[in-house]
Amino acid sequence: MRIVRTDSFKKDYKEIPVAVQEKFKKKIILFFENIKHPSLRVKKIGGHKHKWEASIDMFYRFTFEIHHDFYLLRRIGPHDRVLRNP
């Protein structure tokens, strides 16, 4: 599986603190190796058939879709903001 980022994800990523970017870099390796890793706390987003969320830490999340041969990273940022428009 490969990882593709939306323009919204790229924009969001630039806006999060550098410390969170560093945490995300570690989490995305775990995600790529094992999407079910417990520290990611992956779960389906309620009300959205094909959208999922994963934790970076207790405050920051990223959202994604699972496609046949790639993961589409949609948004990244504070939990409340990201889940308003996943």
Protein Blocks (a to p, Z undefined) as FASTA:
>chain_A
ZZdddfklmmmmmmpcfklmmmmmmmmmmmmmommlmklopacdehiakbccddfblmbc
cdddddfkbccdfbgcdfklmmmmZZ
